[in-house]
């Protein structure tokens, strides 16, 4: 059977999603979870995996883009009329939402695949509010900020800045060295290495193979989850007037990969809030709404901006992930004071010298 180029790209998107889902489920890879881990137990393992993924994504993407002459400034992270104020606002909304819903976009996909029904509530609200912010009522509500001429002019004065790769990697290496504490623990961060490599693989698929597509235009893109989650629901609802894309294929692959791995890896379950005074459905609706809105405003999620966007070295991506992190920490502290930040599992290092303090 002969496949068109765009069909091959969609198949590879599915494969990348399968790998991402399986790895993330096995190690419970999670940006928001790493904040919660440190706040509740002082554990830095998942946080170290996230930083390692950033480092590997940047280095491998820089190599792939240089060797294959991929112009990453053609991606959405270097869009025209960049509005840094909208990005910071969106990051703040997203960071609050991911802590309230106990997981960002990709985390909700993993939790849903593992059997958490409340994760589906978060995903539905992510999809609804992402669409509303991109094309609907919320687009008009936020237009005084997103289309504000003064803010756009101030952002234009900065421009679509590309950060220095040595500086960014150097800062991340210092952060990793600080939180990892022992060099031998690097071997425990294989999930971060593999996920970082998947980011550069996605750039290769869309940026190199996509150039050969004649039947359908392939958007230069990496791995991101907020708007593609909305588009996945749209494809499911209106199949005859929509098409399968690389990003949607990744979303589907993540769910399938995480589901398959959950059948092999039975370590995790989701009864941790059963005995606590937490209305998980309400929190997931509100958190999902904030993530859907914030994810569109800041052009991505913790993976879309924190890994894929940051791998392009766009200043906008750095501002987005910093905004998400700061907002997430503030929200987590607030929830923790109200005893609304449940600790489901303890993620320990493998060297028998845990850092956590219950």
N, C-alpha and C positions, 0 to 999 in steps of 0.2 A: 504494500500500500504506500503510495506516494503522498507525503504531507506537504502542504504549503509552508513557507517559512514562518508565517505568523502562528500556524498550528504547532510547529516544532517549538517555538518560543513559549507558547502556552503550556506545552507539555513540560518543558524545562522549568517553567514557573511552578508547576505542580510539584515537580521533583524537589526544587529548592524549598518549597513550603513543607513538603513531607519531612525533609531533613531538619528544617527549623523546628517544626512541631515536635518531632521525636526528641531532639536534643533539649529543647526548652522544657518538655515534660519530664524527661529523665532527671534533669538537674534543677528543675523549677526556676529556670532563669527568669529574673524579674527585676526591673529597675525600681518600681515602687516597693517591692518586697525587700529590697536591699536597705531601703530607708527604714522600714519597719523593723527589720532584723536588728539593725544597730540601735535603734531607739529602745527596743524592748530587751535585748539580750547582749548588746555590744558585739554581736557577731558581724564580721566583715567579709565572710566568704562570698555571698552572692554579690555584694558590692564590688568585690575584686574581680569577679567574672565579668561584670558589666564594664568596668574600666578596661579589662583585657580585651573585650570585644571591640571597644572603641579604638584602642591602639592598633589591633590587627586590621580592623576595617579601614582605618586611615592609611596604614602602610600598604596593604594589599591593593586597595583601590588606587592609590597613587602610582603604584607599579603598573597595574593593568591599564590605567588611563594613559600613562606615559608610553607604554610599549605599543598599545593598539591605537594611539592617537584619538582617544575619546575626549571630547570637549565637554567637561562636566558643567560648564557654565550654561550649557543648553538645557540643563535640567530645571525643574520647577523651583529649586532652591535659589536660583539666580533670576527669578522672575522679574519682569519689568515693573516699574513703579513699586519697588519693595517698600513696605511700611513697617519699620522696626517697632513702632509703638503697638501696632496690631499684633505683631509676633510676641512681644513681651506680655501683652494682655492675654493672648491665647494660651501662652505657656502657663500663666498664673491660673487660668481657669482649668486647664488640663491637669496641672499638678494637684490642685484641690480635688478634682473629680476622681483621679486615680487612687487617692488615699481613701476617699469616702466610699468608693465602690470596691476597695480592696483589690486593686489590680488595674493596669492600663489596658489598652486595646488588645495587644497580643496575649497578655496574661488572661484576659477574659475568654479568648478563644481556647487557650490551653485548659482553663478551669471547666469550660463547657464540655470540651472533649473528654475530660476526666470524669464527668458526671455531676457537675455542680449546676443545677437548674437555674439558680439565681444569676449565673453568668450570662445566660441567654437574655435575661431582662436587661442587663447592662449593655449587651451587644445591640439589642433592638433600639434602645434609647440612643446609643452612639450613632447608629445608622440614621434614625429619624432626625436628630439634631444636627448631624453633619450635613444632611441634605438641606435642612432648613437654613443653615448658616451659609451654605454654598449657593443655593438657588432660591430659597424661599423667604418666609417672613423675617427670619433673623438676619438675613442678608440686608434687608432694609433697616432693621433696628440698629445694626452695627455700622451701617454706612457712614454715619457722622464721624466715625473713627477710621474705618478702613479706607474711606474715600476722602478724608479730610485733606484739603489742599496744603494746609500749613504743615501737617505731619508728613505728608508725602515729600514736600520740599525739604524739610529737615532731614528726612531719610535719604533723599537724593544727594544731599551734601556729603553724606558718608559714602553712599554708593554701595554697589554689590561687592563688598570686600572679600578677597580670598586670603585667608590667614596663612602664615608661614608654617609649613608642615613640621619643621624641626622644633619650632616653638611649641606647637600644639602637642606633638608627641612627647616632647620633653616634659611638659607640665603634667600630662597624663601618667607618664612613667614615675614621676616624683610622687604623685598621688597614690599610685599603685604600691610603690615601695613603702609609703607611710602606713597604708592600711593592711598590707599583706603580712608585715612583721617578720616573716621568715622566708628566705629565698626558696627553700625546698617546697614551699607551698604552691609555687608556680605550676607544678605538674597537676594540681587539683583544678586548674582553670581551663581545662581542655574545652569545656563548653563555650567559654568566651572566645577561644581561638577559632573554633569551628564556625560559630555564628558570625564572627568577624569576616571569615573567608567567604561565607555565603553572601555577605553584602557585596563584596567585589565580584563574585560570580554573577550576581544579578545585574551589575553594571556591564559586565561582558556580554551577557545574553541580550540585553536591550540596546547596548551601545555599539556592539560589533555585529552580532548576528542580525539585529534589528535593521541594520543598514541595508541588508539584502532583501528585505520584504518589499514586494511590489504590490501585492494584493491589498495590503492594509498597512497604514502608517503605524509604526511602533514607537511609543513615547519612551524617551530616555528616562529610566526610572530604576530605583532599587527596591528595597523591601520597606513597605509602610502599610499601616493597617486601618487608620480611621476612615478616610474617604473610601478606600477599597472595600471596607466592611459594608458601608452604605450601598456601594455599587453592586456588591454581592447580593444583598437583599433585593435590589432593583432587578437584577438579572433573574433571580428566583421568581419574582412577581410578574415580570413582563418579558419573558424569555424571547418572544418572537420579535421584539423591537429593540433588543439589546444584544451585545456580543460579549463573549468571553474574552477577557484581557489577561495579560501577564500578572497584573496586581491581584485580580480576582482569583486567578489560578493559585497564587501564593496563599491567599486566605483559605481557600478550600483545602489546599495541601496541608496547611498548619493544623487544621481541625482533624483531618484524616491521620496525619503523622502522630499527633498527640494522642488520638484515640487508640491507635495501634500500639504505641508505646505504653499507654496506661494499662493495656491488657497484659503486657509483659512485666511492667513495673507497678506492682500493687502497693507501693509504699505510702501513697497519699490518699486521704479521704477528706471529706468536707463536713464533718460534724462539729467543728471547733466553735461555732457560734450558737450551738443548740442550747447550751445552758447559760448563755449570756443575754442580757437585755439589749439585743441588737435586732432591729427590723431590717434584715438583709435586703428584702425586696425594695423597701423605700430607699435605702442607701444606694442600691444599685441603679435605681431609676434616676435619682438625683445626680449621682456620680457619672453615670453614662451620659446624661444630658450635658454636663459640664465638659466631659471629654470630647463628645461629638462637636460641640461648639468651639471649644478651645483648640482642638486638633486641626480644624479647618482654618481658624484664624492664624495659627502659628505654623501652618504648612506641614503638619506631621505630628507624630506621637513620640514616645520615648525611643522607639526603634526608627521611625521615619525621620526624625530630626537628630536624635541622640546617636544613632549609628549611621544610617544612610546619608542624612544631610551632613553630619559632621565629617563623613568620609570625603565629601567634596571640599572641605575646609572653608565652607561659606560662613561668614560672620553671623549671618542670620540664624544659622543652625546652632551656633554656640550660644547666642542670646536666648534662643528658644529652650535649649536643654537646661541652661542655668536658671531660667525663669521657672521651668517645670520643677526643677530640683528644690529651689527655694520655697516655692509655694507648697510642694509636697511635704517638706520638713515642717513648715509652719502648721499645715493642716494636720499632720500626724501628731504633733505636740498637742494640738487642741483636742483631737480625738482621744489621745492617751490620757489626758487629764480627766476626761469624762468616762474613762474606762470603755471606750468604743473602738479600741484598736486591738483586735484579737490576735493572739499568737497561735497559729495553727501547728507549726513545726519548728524545730530548732535545726538550723543548717550549720553543721559543725565542720571544722577542718578535719583532715584525715590523719593528723600527726599526734592524736591523743592529748593535745594541749589546747583545749577549747578556750576561746576568748569570752564566751558569753557569761553573763552574771544575772541570773534570774532574780 
